Amino acid sequence: MTPSPLQQSDPAVWNSVLREQRRQKEGLELIASENYTSAAIQQAAGTVLTNKYAEGYPGRRYYGGCEFVDEVESLARSRACELFGAEHANVQPHAGSQANMAAYMSVLNVGDTILAMDLAHGGHLTHGMALNFSGKLYNVVHYGVRKDNHRIDFDQVNALAQQHKPKMIVAGASAYPREIDHPKFAEIARSVGAFFMVDMAHYSGLVAGGLHNNPVKVADFVTTTTHKTLRGPRSGMVLCKEKFAKDVDKTVFPGLQGGPLMHIIAAKAVCFHEALQPSYRDYAKQIVANAKTLSETLMAGGITLASGGTDNHLMLCDVTSIGLSGKIAEHALDKAGITVNKNMIPYDQRKPLDPSGIRIGTPALTTRGMKEAEMKKVGAWILEALKTPDDAAKLEKVRLEIAEFAGAFPVPGID
C-alpha cells in the first residue's frame, strides 16, 4: 500500500493519528461533549477551502476570488436558519466560546450585569467563571439548582433578576441533565427588561431533532457549538433576531476574528444538511433513549445520579456513593477502555480536579448504532470497572471485552 501524504511527510504526526483512530474504534466514547462526524463532514473540513482567505461576508469580502466560498457560507447560513427556525445566522465563530463572546459584545458594555448559571452547578466557563473573559469583563451574578432535586431554581432566578436587574440573562449549561424551560427564562427576562441569550451548545442536536423545546422561538440570541449532539465539526455559531444581525456580524468580524475558516464552514454546511434529514430525528430520539437506559442501569448498580436521572444526552454520576472520587473513577474507566470526564456535582464538597462525580453522555455511541440493549452492557462494564478500580488485570479484561464488542459498531469516517 502506498503511504499517505501525511505518513510520508510527517511520520510522527501520522503515528499519533493512527493511535487515536485505534482508541476511537476500540473504546467506548462516553464524554458528553464528543461525537463522531460523518466521512462527508471530515472530507469537507479537509478540502482546498482551507487555502482561501475570505475576510468579510458573502458578497462583501475584502479579498478577491471568494465567489465559491461565498456559495458555501451562504449555504451554511441558510441551512442553519432552516434547521432552527432562526431569522439570522452567523456561522463564522471558531468555537462556542467565541460565539458567546460575540453575543455578549453585540449588546453589552464592560461592567454590565449578566445573570447566568453557576459553573459549579452545571454552567460553562463563559457564563462568568472568574478567570474567563466573561467573568473579567462583566459583573456576573449566578443562579444554581435546588439542593433537594438538583433542578434549576426558578424562584432564585426570578429573585436575583428582580434584585440585580441584569442587562442579559443567560440560560444553557454544560453539565445539566434535564431539559431547560426556555419560555420560563424568557418570561423572567422580559419582566426586568433584560436581553435573553441561550447557550444550547450541549443540546442543540436535541433541539434540531425536535426532542427539546427550541430556544430560538423565545430568545434574542442563541449560541451553539456545531459538534456535540449536532455531530458536526468543532466550531461555533450565533443565531439571533434580524434586528441584532448587523451588531452580531460586526462583532464577529472585524470585532473578534479575522479571516473565517472556510473549510470548517463547509463542514458546518454539510452538518446542517445532515441534521435536516428525517433520519436525524431518529438519531436524536435514540440519544435520549440510550441515556435513560444507561442512567437506569447505573442507578440500579448503586450509583447516585444528580437530579435522579436525565432528560437529555448526559448524566452526572456521584461516585462517592460507591466510595470513589471522580478522579479515581475516570482513571479506572480509562484503563478499561471507557472514556468519561471527572466532573463536579451540585453542592460538591470536593475540589474541581478531584471532584465527586463523572459526566457521561451517549451521543457518540448512538452515532455508532448502539441502542438500549447495548447501553445495558455498557452500564454493566462501567459498574464492573468501578468495583475494582485498582485491579489492573480486571480492568484489562474489561478493556479486551469492550474492544471485541466495539468492533461490531462502525465508526463513521474511520470504518
VOPAGU-2260 file (C-alpha; in pm, 1 decimal, decimal comma):
REM VOPAGU-2260
SITE   aa  ch    i         X         Y         Z
SITE  MET   A    0       0,0       0,0       0,0
SITE  THR   A    1     132,2     343,9     -97,8
SITE  PRO   A    2     198,0     559,3     210,4
SITE  SER   A    3     -38,9     853,6     252,3
SITE  PRO   A    4      97,1    1206,1     200,2
SITE  LEU   A    5      82,3    1268,0     576,9
SITE  GLN   A    6     261,5     943,8     651,7
SITE  GLN   A    7     537,3    1035,5     408,5
SITE  SER   A    8     565,5    1397,6     520,2
SITE  ASP   A    9     541,2    1361,5     897,9
SITE  PRO   A   10     552,5    1006,7    1036,9
SITE  ALA   A   11     539,3    1132,8    1396,2
SITE  VAL   A   12     203,0    1306,2    1348,4
SITE  TRP   A   13      78,7    1017,2    1134,0
SITE  ASN   A   14     153,7     765,3    1407,1
SITE  SER   A   15     -25,7     974,2    1669,2
SITE  VAL   A   16    -330,3     998,0    1441,0
SITE  LEU   A   17    -327,8     621,5    1388,3
SITE  ARG   A   18    -316,0     556,0    1762,4
SITE  GLU   A   19    -601,7     799,0    1820,8
SITE  GLN   A   20    -800,4     631,2    1544,8
SITE  ARG   A   21    -748,7     296,5    1714,9
SITE  ARG   A   22    -854,6     441,6    2050,7
SITE  GLN   A   23   -1175,1     577,1    1899,4
SITE  LYS   A   24   -1255,5     243,6    1735,1
SITE  GLU   A   25   -1173,3       6,2    2018,9
SITE  GLY   A   26   -1303,9     205,1    2314,9
SITE  LEU   A   27   -1633,5     343,1    2433,4
SITE  GLU   A   28   -1653,8     721,3    2391,9
SITE  LEU   A   29   -1881,5     849,5    2666,3
SITE  ILE   A   30   -1768,1    1210,1    2702,5
SITE  ALA   A   31   -2092,9    1405,9    2670,9
SITE  SER   A   32   -1943,1    1678,8    2452,2
SITE  GLU   A   33   -1784,1    1445,3    2196,8
SITE  ASN   A   34   -1920,6    1272,8    1889,8
SITE  TYR   A   35   -1817,0    1119,9    1557,5
SITE  THR   A   36   -1856,3    1323,3    1238,0
SITE  SER   A   37   -1955,4    1165,4     910,0
SITE  ALA   A   38   -1699,2    1095,1     640,0
SITE  ALA   A   39   -1860,2    1373,4     435,0
SITE  ILE   A   40   -1802,6    1628,6     712,9
SITE  GLN   A   41   -1442,6    1514,0     752,4
SITE  GLN   A   42   -1391,5    1545,2     378,6
SITE  ALA   A   43   -1536,3    1895,7     370,4
SITE  ALA   A   44   -1309,2    2000,6     658,5
SITE  GLY   A   45   -1006,9    1873,8     464,9
SITE  THR   A   46   -1074,7    2047,0     134,4
SITE  VAL   A   47    -883,6    2316,4     -52,3
SITE  LEU   A   48   -1111,8    2573,7     108,9
SITE  THR   A   49    -852,5    2585,4     386,9
SITE  ASN   A   50    -632,7    2773,9     139,8
SITE  LYS   A   51    -875,0    3066,3      98,1
SITE  TYR   A   52    -881,2    3389,8     293,2
SITE  ALA   A   53   -1229,3    3545,1     298,4
SITE  GLU   A   54   -1248,2    3831,5     547,1
SITE  GLY   A   55   -1596,8    3977,9     546,3
SITE  TYR   A   56   -1925,2    3814,6     449,8
SITE  PRO   A   57   -2076,6    3672,8     129,6
SITE  GLY   A   58   -2093,1    3947,2    -130,4
SITE  ARG   A   59   -1889,9    4184,3      93,3
SITE  ARG   A   60   -1537,6    4043,9     111,8
SITE  TYR   A   61   -1202,7    4218,4     148,8
SITE  TYR   A   62   -1032,9    3962,9     -78,4
SITE  GLY   A   63   -1086,6    3862,8    -438,9
SITE  GLY   A   64   -1163,1    3513,2    -556,6
SITE  CYS   A   65   -1436,3    3448,5    -298,9
SITE  GLU   A   66   -1723,7    3358,9    -531,6
SITE  PHE   A   67   -1717,5    2988,9    -442,2
SITE  VAL   A   68   -1658,4    3022,1     -70,1
SITE  ASP   A   69   -1945,3    3274,1     -76,3
SITE  GLU   A   70   -2167,6    2994,5    -205,0
SITE  VAL   A   71   -2056,4    2765,9      75,9
SITE  GLU   A   72   -2107,2    3019,8     353,5
SITE  SER   A   73   -2447,0    3118,3     214,6
SITE  LEU   A   74   -2549,3    2752,4     219,7
SITE  ALA   A   75   -2434,6    2715,6     579,7
SITE  ARG   A   76   -2624,1    3026,7     690,6
SITE  SER   A   77   -2949,0    2940,3     512,3
SITE  ARG   A   78   -2941,9    2579,3     631,9
SITE  ALA   A   79   -2877,2    2685,4     991,0
SITE  CYS   A   80   -3175,1    2921,2     976,4
SITE  GLU   A   81   -3395,0    2649,7     827,1
SITE  LEU   A   82   -3284,6    2391,6    1082,6
SITE  PHE   A   83   -3358,7    2605,8    1386,9
SITE  GLY   A   84   -3616,8    2849,6    1252,5
SITE  ALA   A   85   -3381,8    3143,5    1301,7
SITE  GLU   A   86   -3401,8    3486,0    1140,5
SITE  HIS   A   87   -3024,7    3523,6    1111,1
SITE  ALA   A   88   -2717,9    3301,3    1148,0
SITE  ASN   A   89   -2350,9    3388,9    1176,6
SITE  VAL   A   90   -2151,0    3073,2    1107,8
SITE  GLN   A   91   -1802,8    3223,7    1138,0
SITE  PRO   A   92   -1723,8    3183,7    1511,9
SITE  HIS   A   93   -1436,0    2939,6    1551,9
SITE  ALA   A   94   -1584,9    2784,8    1867,6
SITE  GLY   A   95   -1864,2    2811,9    2119,7
SITE  SER   A   96   -1666,0    3048,0    2340,3
SITE  GLN   A   97   -1623,8    3296,3    2053,9
SITE  ALA   A   98   -1993,6    3261,6    1973,7
SITE  ASN   A   99   -2081,6    3351,3    2333,2
SITE  MET   A  100   -1836,6    3640,4    2330,7
SITE  ALA   A  101   -1995,3    3770,3    2010,9
SITE  ALA   A  102   -2345,3    3755,9    2156,5
SITE  TYR   A  103   -2235,7    3936,0    2472,7
SITE  MET   A  104   -2038,1    4206,9    2297,0
SITE  SER   A  105   -2317,8    4275,9    2048,2
SITE  VAL   A  106   -2530,3    4443,1    2316,6
SITE  LEU   A  107   -2330,2    4461,9    2641,4
SITE  ASN   A  108   -2068,4    4703,0    2766,1
SITE  VAL   A  109   -1785,0    4621,8    3004,5
SITE  GLY   A  110   -1920,6    4615,1    3358,4
SITE  ASP   A  111   -2279,4    4532,4    3261,5
SITE  THR   A  112   -2456,6    4273,7    3475,0
SITE  ILE   A  113   -2525,9    3921,8    3349,2
SITE  LEU   A  114   -2732,7    3657,7    3528,1
SITE  ALA   A  115   -2609,8    3309,2    3436,3
SITE  MET   A  116   -2575,3    2956,2    3569,5
SITE  ASP   A  117   -2300,7    2881,7    3820,6
SITE  LEU   A  118   -2022,7    2663,8    3675,8
SITE  ALA   A  119   -2031,0    2452,1    3992,5
SITE  HIS   A  120   -2399,1    2379,9    3928,9
SITE  GLY   A  121   -2363,0    2288,1    3561,7
SITE  GLY   A  122   -2292,4    2615,6    3379,3
SITE  HIS   A  123   -1999,5    2690,1    3148,8
SITE  LEU   A  124   -1670,6    2877,2    3176,8
SITE  THR   A  125   -1806,3    3150,6    2950,7
SITE  HIS   A  126   -2104,2    3204,9    3180,4
SITE  GLY   A  127   -1898,3    3416,5    3418,3
SITE  MET   A  128   -1622,9    3198,8    3560,5
SITE  ALA   A  129   -1378,5    3436,8    3731,8
SITE  LEU   A  130   -1074,3    3350,2    3518,9
SITE  ASN   A  131   -1269,9    3355,7    3190,8
SITE  PHE   A  132   -1316,4    3670,2    2979,2
SITE  SER   A  133   -1684,6    3669,9    3078,9
SITE  GLY   A  134   -1601,8    3690,0    3448,1
SITE  LYS   A  135   -1337,6    3957,5    3389,2
SITE  LEU   A  136   -1540,5    4185,9    3162,9
SITE  TYR   A  137   -1885,0    4167,6    3317,7
SITE  ASN   A  138   -2049,7    4180,9    3656,6
SITE  VAL   A  139   -2183,0    3827,5    3674,8
SITE  VAL   A  140   -2448,8    3709,6    3917,6
SITE  HIS   A  141   -2502,3    3334,8    3932,7
SITE  TYR   A  142   -2808,5    3120,5    3984,5
SITE  GLY   A  143   -2799,7    2748,2    4052,8
SITE  VAL   A  144   -3001,9    2436,4    4116,1
SITE  ARG   A  145   -3209,1    2339,7    4415,6
SITE  LYS   A  146   -3032,0    2129,0    4674,8
SITE  ASP   A  147   -3323,0    1887,4    4713,7
SITE  ASN   A  148   -3370,5    1790,1    4347,3
SITE  HIS   A  149   -3082,0    1947,6    4151,0
SITE  ARG   A  150   -3327,0    2124,1    3918,1
SITE  ILE   A  151   -3286,5    2488,7    3816,6
SITE  ASP   A  152   -3421,2    2703,3    4098,4
SITE  PHE   A  153   -3651,7    2940,7    3910,6
SITE  ASP   A  154   -3755,6    3111,8    4232,2
SITE  GLN   A  155   -3390,4    3205,6    4279,2
SITE  VAL   A  156   -3354,9    3308,1    3912,9
SITE  ASN   A  157   -3652,4    3540,7    3942,6
SITE  ALA   A  158   -3544,0    3683,4    4277,6
SITE  LEU   A  159   -3192,3    3756,8    4151,3
SITE  ALA   A  160   -3328,9    3910,7    3833,8
SITE  GLN   A  161   -3558,3    4142,1    4028,8
SITE  GLN   A  162   -3276,7    4234,6    4269,0
SITE  HIS   A  163   -2992,2    4294,2    4023,4
SITE  LYS   A  164   -3181,3    4397,3    3706,6
SITE  PRO   A  165   -2926,8    4230,4    3473,3
SITE  LYS   A  166   -2884,1    4356,6    3121,0
SITE  MET   A  167   -2874,1    3995,1    2999,1
SITE  ILE   A  168   -2997,3    3661,0    3133,5
SITE  VAL   A  169   -2819,2    3350,5    3008,0
SITE  ALA   A  170   -2968,0    3002,1    3001,7
SITE  GLY   A  171   -2793,6    2682,8    2895,6
SITE  ALA   A  172   -2543,8    2451,2    3061,3
SITE  SER   A  173   -2257,5    2209,8    3010,8
SITE  ALA   A  174   -2346,0    1963,3    3285,9
SITE  TYR   A  175   -2720,2    1978,5    3348,6
SITE  PRO   A  176   -2909,4    1654,3    3278,7
SITE  ARG   A  177   -3258,3    1797,6    3240,3
SITE  GLU   A  178   -3449,0    1980,8    2967,5
SITE  ILE   A  179   -3434,5    2356,0    3023,8
SITE  ASP   A  180   -3755,3    2558,7    3032,2
SITE  HIS   A  181   -3657,2    2839,6    2795,2
SITE  PRO   A  182   -4000,6    3007,6    2794,5
SITE  LYS   A  183   -3984,7    3045,7    3173,6
SITE  PHE   A  184   -3642,7    3212,2    3145,6
SITE  ALA   A  185   -3776,4    3438,6    2869,5
SITE  GLU   A  186   -4065,5    3546,8    3089,1
SITE  ILE   A  187   -3827,5    3644,5    3370,4
SITE  ALA   A  188   -3600,5    3829,2    3126,7
SITE  ARG   A  189   -3894,6    4028,8    2991,1
SITE  SER   A  190   -4006,5    4118,5    3344,0
SITE  VAL   A  191   -3679,7    4306,4    3404,6
SITE  GLY   A  192   -3616,6    4429,8    3051,1
SITE  ALA   A  193   -3312,8    4203,6    3001,0
SITE  PHE   A  194   -3180,9    4055,9    2681,0
SITE  PHE   A  195   -3222,3    3677,7    2679,1
SITE  MET   A  196   -2945,2    3453,7    2547,9
SITE  VAL   A  197   -2937,9    3074,7    2535,6
SITE  ASP   A  198   -2619,1    2871,5    2504,9
SITE  MET   A  199   -2753,3    2543,1    2366,4
SITE  ALA   A  200   -2413,0    2401,2    2274,4
SITE  HIS   A  201   -2472,0    2071,5    2452,2
SITE  TYR   A  202   -2825,0    2000,9    2339,2
SITE  SER   A  203   -2860,6    2178,8    2003,7
SITE  GLY   A  204   -2882,3    1841,3    1832,9
SITE  LEU   A  205   -3179,1    1752,2    2051,3
SITE  VAL   A  206   -3342,3    2083,3    1957,0
SITE  ALA   A  207   -3273,6    2015,6    1588,1
SITE  GLY   A  208   -3427,5    1670,7    1626,6
SITE  GLY   A  209   -3739,4    1805,0    1795,1
SITE  LEU   A  210   -3665,0    1640,2    2131,7
SITE  HIS   A  211   -3620,5    1964,3    2329,4
SITE  ASN   A  212   -3806,2    2293,5    2315,8
SITE  ASN   A  213   -3649,9    2537,7    2071,1
SITE  PRO   A  214   -3496,5    2846,3    2238,5
SITE  VAL   A  215   -3479,2    3032,8    1906,7
SITE  LYS   A  216   -3852,0    3098,9    1942,2
SITE  VAL   A  217   -3812,2    3293,6    2267,4
SITE  ALA   A  218   -3450,9    3418,2    2289,9
SITE  ASP   A  219   -3282,2    3725,3    2144,6
SITE  PHE   A  220   -2958,3    3530,9    2090,6
SITE  VAL   A  221   -2888,3    3159,0    2071,9
SITE  THR   A  222   -2534,3    3026,6    2055,8
SITE  THR   A  223   -2410,3    2676,2    1997,8
SITE  THR   A  224   -2114,5    2466,5    1908,1
SITE  THR   A  225   -2158,5    2253,8    1597,1
SITE  HIS   A  226   -2010,2    1933,3    1733,4
SITE  LYS   A  227   -2150,9    1758,6    2043,3
SITE  THR   A  228   -2508,6    1638,9    1978,1
SITE  LEU   A  229   -2520,8    1827,5    1645,9
SITE  ARG   A  230   -2249,5    1591,4    1516,7
SITE  GLY   A  231   -2059,8    1842,1    1303,6
SITE  PRO   A  232   -1709,3    1990,6    1302,4
SITE  ARG   A  233   -1560,3    2151,0    1613,1
SITE  SER   A  234   -1679,2    2509,7    1576,0
SITE  GLY   A  235   -1947,3    2760,6    1679,4
SITE  MET   A  236   -2242,4    2967,4    1559,0
SITE  VAL   A  237   -2468,6    3254,2    1665,9
SITE  LEU   A  238   -2840,0    3267,1    1585,1
SITE  CYS   A  239   -3033,0    3586,5    1650,7
SITE  LYS   A  240   -3331,3    3801,3    1569,5
SITE  GLU   A  241   -3291,7    4003,6    1249,8
SITE  LYS   A  242   -3276,9    4329,5    1446,5
SITE  PHE   A  243   -2948,7    4213,3    1603,8
SITE  ALA   A  244   -2795,8    4074,6    1281,6
SITE  LYS   A  245   -2575,1    4371,5    1197,6
SITE  ASP   A  246   -2448,9    4401,7    1555,2
SITE  VAL   A  247   -2362,0    4031,2    1571,0
SITE  ASP   A  248   -2191,8    4029,9    1231,6
SITE  LYS   A  249   -1970,6    4331,0    1301,5
SITE  THR   A  250   -1884,3    4191,6    1644,8
SITE  VAL   A  251   -1766,0    3861,3    1495,3
SITE  PHE   A  252   -1581,0    4038,7    1210,9
SITE  PRO   A  253   -1392,9    4263,9    1246,2
SITE  GLY   A  254   -1457,6    4276,4    1619,8
SITE  LEU   A  255   -1330,6    3937,3    1734,1
SITE  GLN   A  256   -1194,7    3744,9    1438,0
SITE  GLY   A  257   -1016,5    3797,3    1109,0
SITE  GLY   A  258   -1047,2    3550,4     824,2
SITE  PRO   A  259   -1307,4    3275,7     875,3
SITE  LEU   A  260   -1213,1    2908,1     843,0
SITE  MET   A  261   -1389,1    2836,7     515,1
SITE  HIS   A  262   -1313,9    2463,2     519,1
SITE  ILE   A  263   -1483,5    2437,1     859,4
SITE  ILE   A  264   -1776,9    2647,9     740,8
SITE  ALA   A  265   -1812,8    2398,9     454,3
SITE  ALA   A  266   -1820,2    2118,0     710,2
SITE  LYS   A  267   -2088,3    2308,9     904,6
SITE  ALA   A  268   -2297,0    2335,5     587,7
SITE  VAL   A  269   -2278,6    1957,3     548,5
SITE  CYS   A  270   -2359,9    1911,2     916,9
SITE  PHE   A  271   -2675,7    2123,4     887,6
SITE  HIS   A  272   -2777,2    1936,2     572,3
SITE  GLU   A  273   -2743,2    1604,6     756,8
SITE  ALA   A  274   -2943,2    1734,7    1053,6
SITE  LEU   A  275   -3225,6    1838,8     820,0
SITE  GLN   A  276   -3278,0    1478,7     707,5
SITE  PRO   A  277   -3563,1    1272,0     862,5
SITE  SER   A  278   -3312,9    1014,1     992,1
SITE  TYR   A  279   -3159,2    1275,3    1219,0
SITE  ARG   A  280   -3477,0    1294,9    1425,1
SITE  ASP   A  281   -3448,5     921,0    1485,7
SITE  TYR   A  282   -3088,3     970,5    1593,4
SITE  ALA   A  283   -3182,9    1240,1    1844,7
SITE  LYS   A  284   -3458,0    1019,1    1989,7
SITE  GLN   A  285   -3211,1     734,2    2030,3
SITE  ILE   A  286   -2959,6     955,7    2211,9
SITE  VAL   A  287   -3219,5    1028,9    2480,0
SITE  ALA   A  288   -3346,2     670,5    2495,9
SITE  ASN   A  289   -2990,1     544,7    2536,9
SITE  ALA   A  290   -2917,1     797,7    2811,0
SITE  LYS   A  291   -3226,5     693,9    3004,8
SITE  THR   A  292   -3138,0     324,0    2980,1
SITE  LEU   A  293   -2776,2     380,7    3079,4
SITE  SER   A  294   -2875,3     602,5    3371,9
SITE  GLU   A  295   -3123,0     343,0    3498,2
SITE  THR   A  296   -2857,1      71,5    3473,3
SITE  LEU   A  297   -2607,1     275,2    3672,8
SITE  MET   A  298   -2860,0     369,1    3939,6
SITE  ALA   A  299   -2960,2       4,6    3975,4
SITE  GLY   A  300   -2591,1     -66,3    4037,4
SITE  GLY   A  301   -2575,5     174,1    4330,6
SITE  ILE   A  302   -2453,0     496,2    4165,1
SITE  THR   A  303   -2638,0     814,1    4260,9
SITE  LEU   A  304   -2728,6    1048,3    3973,9
SITE  ALA   A  305   -2769,2    1422,4    4010,0
SITE  SER   A  306   -3140,3    1511,7    3977,6
SITE  GLY   A  307   -3219,1    1139,6    3986,8
SITE  GLY   A  308   -3182,7    1077,8    3613,8
SITE  THR   A  309   -3175,4    1252,5    3277,2
SITE  ASP   A  310   -3397,1    1409,9    3012,1
SITE  ASN   A  311   -3120,1    1465,5    2761,4
SITE  HIS   A  312   -2791,2    1318,6    2641,1
SITE  LEU   A  313   -2594,0    1324,4    2966,7
SITE  MET   A  314   -2590,8    1215,9    3327,0
SITE  LEU   A  315   -2393,1    1334,5    3628,5
SITE  CYS   A  316   -2285,6    1040,9    3842,6
SITE  ASP   A  317   -2196,3    1088,2    4208,1
SITE  VAL   A  318   -1938,1     812,7    4250,3
SITE  THR   A  319   -1883,3     890,4    4616,4
SITE  SER   A  320   -2198,7     680,0    4656,6
SITE  ILE   A  321   -1978,7     378,2    4576,5
SITE  GLY   A  322   -1675,2     501,4    4769,0
SITE  LEU   A  323   -1478,1     663,9    4485,9
SITE  SER   A  324   -1381,5    1011,4    4370,2
SITE  GLY   A  325   -1435,2    1137,6    4018,4
SITE  LYS   A  326   -1061,4    1135,7    3951,1
SITE  ILE   A  327   -1025,3     771,8    4052,7
SITE  ALA   A  328   -1334,6     671,2    3855,3
SITE  GLU   A  329   -1218,4     848,6    3539,6
SITE  HIS   A  330    -875,3     682,8    3561,6
SITE  ALA   A  331   -1016,2     333,9    3621,4
SITE  LEU   A  332   -1262,9     361,7    3334,7
SITE  ASP   A  333    -990,7     489,3    3104,4
SITE  LYS   A  334    -786,2     178,0    3179,3
SITE  ALA   A  335   -1093,9     -28,5    3090,6
SITE  GLY   A  336   -1138,4     142,1    2753,1
SITE  ILE   A  337   -1423,1     370,6    2864,3
SITE  THR   A  338   -1367,3     744,2    2822,5
SITE  VAL   A  339   -1553,6     984,1    3055,3
SITE  ASN   A  340   -1457,6    1302,6    3238,6
SITE  LYS   A  341   -1444,4    1378,8    3607,8
SITE  ASN   A  342   -1695,1    1647,8    3697,3
SITE  MET   A  343   -1826,0    1849,9    3987,8
SITE  ILE   A  344   -2176,7    1768,2    4106,4
SITE  PRO   A  345   -2411,2    2030,9    4255,2
SITE  TYR   A  346   -2306,7    2132,6    4607,5
SITE  ASP   A  347   -1986,6    1929,7    4571,2
SITE  GLN   A  348   -1763,3    1931,7    4878,9
SITE  ARG   A  349   -1458,0    1816,7    4684,1
SITE  LYS   A  350   -1219,2    2018,2    4462,8
SITE  PRO   A  351   -1258,8    2056,6    4083,6
SITE  LEU   A  352    -950,1    1847,7    3999,7
SITE  ASP   A  353   -1071,9    1563,0    4219,7
SITE  PRO   A  354   -1449,8    1606,6    4234,2
SITE  SER   A  355   -1726,2    1375,1    4348,5
SITE  GLY   A  356   -1860,8    1292,0    4006,7
SITE  ILE   A  357   -1813,5    1187,3    3649,0
SITE  ARG   A  358   -2009,2    1311,5    3348,9
SITE  ILE   A  359   -2130,8    1055,0    3096,7
SITE  GLY   A  360   -2302,1    1110,3    2760,6
SITE  THR   A  361   -2447,9     893,4    2484,0
SITE  PRO   A  362   -2417,2    1091,2    2154,3
SITE  ALA   A  363   -2103,9     916,2    2024,8
SITE  LEU   A  364   -2212,3     559,6    2099,5
SITE  THR   A  365   -2552,4     635,1    1949,3
SITE  THR   A  366   -2378,0     750,2    1632,0
SITE  ARG   A  367   -2210,4     408,2    1617,5
SITE  GLY   A  368   -2553,7     244,6    1611,8
SITE  MET   A  369   -2580,4     130,0    1972,0
SITE  LYS   A  370   -2924,2     113,2    2129,7
SITE  GLU   A  371   -3085,2      26,8    2464,2
SITE  ALA   A  372   -2958,7    -332,6    2476,1
SITE  GLU   A  373   -2601,8    -215,7    2425,2
SITE  MET   A  374   -2642,3      55,3    2690,2
SITE  LYS   A  375   -2721,2    -214,6    2946,3
SITE  LYS   A  376   -2394,4    -388,8    2856,0
SITE  VAL   A  377   -2203,4     -61,9    2871,6
SITE  GLY   A  378   -2353,5      14,0    3211,4
SITE  ALA   A  379   -2253,1    -330,1    3337,8
SITE  TRP   A  380   -1893,9    -274,9    3225,0
SITE  ILE   A  381   -1884,2      63,8    3395,8
SITE  LEU   A  382   -2005,8     -88,1    3720,8
SITE  GLU   A  383   -1760,7    -378,0    3692,0
SITE  ALA   A  384   -1465,0    -146,4    3637,2
SITE  LEU   A  385   -1561,1      80,2    3925,4
SITE  LYS   A  386   -1592,1    -209,9    4166,8
SITE  THR   A  387   -1219,6    -283,3    4132,9
SITE  PRO   A  388   -1057,4      43,4    4024,3
SITE  ASP   A  389    -708,7     -65,9    4134,2
SITE  ASP   A  390    -714,9    -415,4    3983,8
SITE  ALA   A  391    -516,6    -383,1    3660,9
SITE  ALA   A  392    -591,8    -739,6    3549,6
SITE  LYS   A  393    -968,3    -698,7    3582,4
SITE  LEU   A  394    -962,4    -361,6    3408,3
SITE  GLU   A  395    -761,3    -512,0    3122,4
SITE  LYS   A  396   -1015,4    -795,0    3097,0
SITE  VAL   A  397   -1295,4    -540,2    3060,6
SITE  ARG   A  398   -1092,5    -345,8    2803,3
SITE  LEU   A  399   -1045,1    -653,9    2585,3
SITE  GLU   A  400   -1414,8    -741,7    2608,3
SITE  ILE   A  401   -1506,3    -388,5    2506,1
SITE  ALA   A  402   -1260,4    -388,6    2212,8
SITE  GLU   A  403   -1421,5    -704,5    2076,2
SITE  PHE   A  404   -1770,4    -566,5    2134,0
SITE  ALA   A  405   -1693,3    -229,5    1976,3
SITE  GLY   A  406   -1573,6    -395,7    1656,2
SITE  ALA   A  407   -1935,6    -469,3    1564,0
SITE  PHE   A  408   -2022,4     -96,9    1559,0
SITE  PRO   A  409   -1850,7     101,3    1280,2
SITE  VAL   A  410   -1707,2     444,8    1345,7
SITE  PRO   A  411   -1817,2     696,3    1079,3
SITE  GLY   A  412   -1525,5     844,0     893,2
SITE  ILE   A  413   -1294,4     561,8    1001,6
SITE  ASP   A  414   -1455,1     229,0     906,4
